Amino acid sequence: MIFAAGLGTRLRPITDTIPKALVPVGGKPMLERVICRLRDAGISEFVVNACHFKEKIIDFLADTDLGAKVSVSIEDGAVPLETGGGIKHAEPLLKSCCCEAPGRFLVHNVDILSNLDPGWFIRQDEALCAQSPTLATLLLTETAADRYLLFDEDMCLKGWTNVRTGEVKSPFPGFDPSGYRRFSFCGIHVISEEVFPLMKDWPEHFSIIDFYLKSAASHRICGVVADNLRLIDIGSPEKLAQANAQTGDFI
């Protein structure tokens, strides 16, 4: 699944007329870059969610041969359903896909440009699942940030913190963030279909991170760090300029 429903407010005025997913990077729309990268890694079916300027995303996918089957999960509200809500809404389409691993699907933010080998990441998820059932496997980085996910020594999710404000979230009573490893989430993860019954009572709009933090109390959610990962989150004009200058280094 490719998250492509965002409003792209930080990329205005470019996104006043087109969705963020179709903003070109090195002459090619972000959405096309991500799909082609994953297609070349062996993934043949995709679900793309669309909200902001959704008609333009639908038209682009209809008019562009991407060498893969692409379905669109249409979000009809004025604002996107957020990351968790977007996955929940796309359940029928995701379940109909021929996932690379039965019952699991990969999720990728449309505005992430990286040198990640998707096949390597999928194999890491498979290895973790072979040890013990895993609800999700998250790609992580040690890049400095204000907000971090917190993991134990076995790389299982235990909490979240904002080091600037001191805020801490965890499903575990008496949680002390100082005893855990801090990582930033990269917006790329592999998820089990087991999330769908767990999401049943969640609202229409919710964050997948909030869902993971609650679910960590009863389910194994793991993190993986890729060696020598280079990544750009294209969330601002400055990052877009950097991505355009370095496109050849990533994809």
C-alpha positions in Angstrom: 0.0 0.0 0.0 1.2 3.5 -0.9 0.1 6.4 1.3 -0.8 9.1 -1.3 -3.8 10.8 0.3 -1.9 13.6 2.1 -2.7 17.3 1.7 1.0 18.2 1.2 0.5 21.5 3.0 4.2 22.1 3.6 4.8 21.8 -0.2 2.5 24.7 -1.1 2.1 26.5 -3.5 3.0 23.4 -5.6 0.3 21.3 -4.0 -2.4 24.0 -4.5 -3.0 22.5 -7.9 -1.7 18.9 -7.7 -1.6 16.2 -5.0 1.7 15.7 -3.3 2.0 12.2 -4.7 2.3 13.7 -8.2 4.9 16.3 -7.4 7.8 15.4 -9.7 11.2 14.4 -8.3 13.9 14.3 -11.0 11.2 14.6 -13.6 9.1 11.7 -12.3 6.1 11.9 -9.9 6.8 10.6 -6.4 4.1 8.0 -6.8 5.6 6.6 -9.9 9.1 6.4 -8.3 7.8 4.5 -5.3 5.7 2.0 -7.3 8.5 1.3 -9.8 11.0 0.8 -7.0 8.8 -1.8 -5.3 7.8 -3.3 -8.6 11.4 -3.9 -9.5 11.8 -5.7 -6.1 9.1 -8.1 -7.2 5.9 -6.6 -5.8 3.2 -6.9 -8.5 0.0 -5.5 -6.9 -0.5 -2.2 -5.2 -3.2 -0.2 -3.3 -2.9 3.5 -3.4 -5.1 5.7 -1.2 -6.2 9.0 -2.6 -8.1 12.0 -1.1 -6.6 15.4 -1.9 -7.0 15.9 -5.7 -8.0 12.2 -5.9 -9.3 12.5 -9.4 -5.8 13.5 -10.6 -4.3 10.5 -9.0 -7.0 8.2 -10.5 -6.4 9.7 -13.9 -2.6 9.4 -13.6 -2.8 5.7 -12.7 -5.3 5.1 -15.5 -3.0 6.8 -18.1 0.3 5.5 -17.0 1.6 1.9 -17.6 3.5 1.1 -14.4 3.9 -2.6 -15.1 1.8 -3.6 -12.1 -1.8 -3.9 -11.0 -2.8 -0.8 -9.1 -6.1 -0.3 -7.2 -7.2 3.0 -5.6 -8.7 3.3 -2.1 -10.7 6.4 -2.4 -11.2 8.6 0.7 -14.2 10.9 0.1 -13.9 13.2 3.1 -12.4 16.7 3.0 -9.3 15.4 4.8 -7.4 12.1 4.7 -8.2 9.3 7.1 -4.7 9.4 8.5 -2.3 6.5 8.4 -4.3 4.0 10.5 -7.6 5.0 9.1 -6.3 4.8 5.6 -5.2 1.2 6.2 -8.5 0.3 7.8 -10.5 1.8 5.0 -8.4 -0.1 2.4 -9.0 -3.5 4.0 -11.1 -5.0 1.1 -8.5 -4.0 -1.5 -5.6 -5.1 0.6 -7.1 -8.5 1.3 -7.8 -9.1 -2.4 -4.1 -8.5 -3.3 -1.7 -11.5 -3.8 0.7 -10.4 -1.0 4.3 -11.4 -1.3 3.9 -13.2 2.1 0.4 -14.7 2.7 -1.5 -12.4 5.0 1.0 -9.6 5.0 1.4 -6.4 3.0 4.1 -3.7 2.8 3.2 0.0 3.4 5.3 2.8 2.0 4.8 6.6 2.3 4.7 8.2 -1.1 7.1 11.0 0.0 10.0 8.8 1.1 13.0 8.6 -1.2 15.6 6.0 -0.1 18.3 3.5 -1.2 16.5 0.7 0.7 16.5 -2.7 -0.9 12.8 -3.6 -0.4 13.5 -7.3 -0.9 16.0 -7.2 2.0 13.4 -5.6 4.2 10.8 -8.2 3.3 13.2 -10.9 4.1 13.9 -9.4 7.5 10.2 -9.5 8.2 10.0 -13.1 7.1 12.9 -14.0 9.5 11.2 -12.3 12.4 7.9 -14.0 11.7 9.7 -17.4 11.6 10.8 -16.8 15.2 7.5 -15.7 16.5 4.3 -14.1 15.0 4.7 -10.4 14.4 1.9 -7.9 14.0 4.2 -5.5 12.1 7.8 -4.9 11.3 8.9 -1.2 11.1 11.9 0.2 9.2 13.9 2.4 11.6 16.7 4.8 11.5 19.0 6.3 14.3 18.7 9.8 12.8 18.3 12.5 15.4 14.8 13.8 15.9 12.4 15.2 18.5 10.1 12.1 18.5 11.3 8.5 18.8 9.8 5.1 19.1 11.2 3.1 22.0 12.3 -0.5 21.7 13.7 -3.1 24.1 16.9 -5.2 23.5 14.9 -7.6 21.3 13.8 -4.7 19.1 10.1 -5.0 20.2 8.1 -1.8 20.4 7.4 -0.6 24.0 6.7 3.1 23.8 7.2 6.6 22.3 8.7 9.8 23.5 9.0 13.4 22.4 12.4 14.5 23.8 11.7 18.1 23.3 8.5 18.2 25.3 9.2 15.2 27.6 5.9 13.6 26.6 5.9 9.8 26.9 3.4 7.2 25.6 3.4 3.5 26.4 0.8 0.8 27.1 2.9 -0.4 30.0 2.3 1.0 33.5 5.3 2.8 35.1 7.1 2.9 31.8 10.6 4.5 32.1 11.8 5.6 28.6 15.4 5.9 29.7 15.8 2.1 29.7 14.9 1.7 26.0 16.5 2.2 22.6 15.4 5.2 20.6 14.7 5.1 16.9 13.0 7.2 14.2 10.3 5.5 12.1 10.9 5.7 8.3 7.3 5.4 7.1 8.0 1.9 5.6 6.6 -1.2 7.3 5.2 -4.7 6.7 1.9 -5.4 8.4 -0.1 -8.6 9.1 -3.8 -8.8 8.1 -4.3 -9.5 11.8 -4.5 -5.7 12.3 -8.0 -5.5 10.7 -10.0 -7.2 13.5 -8.0 -5.2 16.0 -8.9 -2.0 14.1 -12.6 -2.8 14.1 -13.5 -0.5 17.1 -11.1 2.3 16.2 -12.5 5.5 14.8 -12.5 6.5 11.1 -9.5 8.7 11.5 -6.5 7.5 13.5 -2.7 7.3 13.4 -1.0 3.9 12.8 1.5 4.9 15.4 -1.2 5.3 18.1 -2.5 1.9 17.0 0.9 0.3 17.3 1.5 1.8 20.7 -1.8 0.4 22.1 -1.3 -3.0 20.3 2.2 -3.4 21.7 0.8 -4.4 25.0 -0.5 -7.7 23.5 1.2 -8.2 20.2 4.8 -8.4 18.9 5.7 -5.3 16.9 9.4 -5.3 15.8 11.8 -2.8 14.4 14.6 -3.3 11.9 17.5 -0.9 11.2 19.1 -1.0 7.7 22.8 -0.5 7.4 23.9 2.5 5.4 20.3 3.6 4.8 20.1 7.0 3.1 16.6 8.5 3.1 14.9 11.8 2.4 11.4 12.6 3.6 10.1 15.1 1.0 7.9 17.1 3.3 9.2 20.7 2.5 10.4 22.7 -0.4 14.0 22.4 1.0 13.7 18.6 1.1 12.2 18.6 -2.4 15.2 20.6 -3.7 17.6 18.2 -2.0 15.7 15.2 -3.5 15.9 16.7 -7.0 19.6 17.2 -6.6 20.3 13.7 -5.3 17.8 11.6 -7.2 20.5 9.5 -8.9 21.9 8.5 -5.5 18.6 6.9 -4.4 16.4 5.5 -7.2 
